[in-house]
């Protein structure tokens, strides 16, 4: 059911963390924010000292893997983090995540698990149903990465919806899906666990656009992901790959709503 919803809609709501897992996640976040903690939108996948980021990654993987595997079978989790919007943090614009795989063969996904009940008033996630089918090329990092839909963002905003979730629910989306989040207008943090994953045997890639005409691809490994500043520069050393396609073309108009076919996560 979840796999077919991911293929057709680009997102799906899965089962909940159990009460013990949710309590552990909340306790761990409380420990983190008891010390110095930056304001605004924070992702521990890229923000903070590498040692602390890696510790967070280990804890989040431990919490997420059992429920994710129970829903989808064996998966390869390659990023795990806490995503937090502190009080007063503004809207996160609708966007697509990076391309981490050879997408015609294997898709990649993000699993987002709120530790509090998410609402439009505190930073709930918004998604655009079926938008994972709107672009077919590579979504790279780097200074040459194009803005995918800047000219028609108002039209995309009009199609966005807010899934109804409770604390501990799993929201999974295809990384090509347009998604974002509301502003946090509450007086409390809005923390969530997040894990990005793909097929167990998929080759991970980092695509880097140094300019609008220069697209590079590298084999993505743990050394890069644990770097002090990942995703802010291409790997200093690493295996170069041939990009499987061109960069995704910028959207100039919205596609008509209709059937969508993309490969979905295998269950093994």
Steps between C-alpha positions, in 0.01 A plus 500: 500500500771750599714411199213549256406835660861617469503407132166664423480798735864558594430471872333269750415492871633192675466344845593675823801467724394312811467690826846397621672609178316832499593565862864422425499739205348778709744441785795509261383827344450653847859407579623671183314827557602516867836628375584761236257461211473726193176679418315465172478187287767250604596172332760298687592339168694818421490731804728471801828323580562177309532290818162617628336456159625143482372424851155630404510291182566180695214561744251594227589193291446278804153649553386510138640180348266246670174670401628593154619144429171357627318709239738475203736211568876542486610855420827692485485802734778740405396822675335530841441820691278713716322782318379778727315826455544720805226746601470784251660310211341593168356296216724249321433556130371211293797324345638165380781313674824398332542202267699233687460201266464398137129576515389309189617191692462581872313781671599659830262614772487698822315383810386783731370427850376791713567481873205733570160525334568702182256775408505792255565726800822325607670398174313201357621350172327586172513279191394529136329177394654344187772763459775236512412437134539860384876490440705213364861619508759529775448741791858591592665691781741781424503861379374403155186326628193650335191628681252239385179701498560860603271635227195294594541462875163662572330230291690225681409655837134478402532122464677441832322316779584428863480130593325433831758353735550437870823478694684181405333454158722420203472727197706366209558691177684445174793744491370644172175607670440871556462551875560764765368605839291768664651763730529415867287767664480313830714551810646149484751310285372279217750211488485202266711194428602460136666217308584494130517155343497292183524139380757288688717454190458844339816696424496833682602808302568867558422715196673838501426785262804724502325714240188476285708319236726282720337203677723258690414175679684328785452179691350604833654337806509530877820703493324782318183479708702532823708789362491819711312680221316252274305621195679835499769385256568193284714222650871587512574147389275220393386283215371701206193366324322585178173688565209279395321792339488879463396739776125524548356771278330791676122472503327765292146373546330243718434158348141383477391277785503136398657160540860488610738207468833487679680196643433459868690358794542125482417277793769239553 
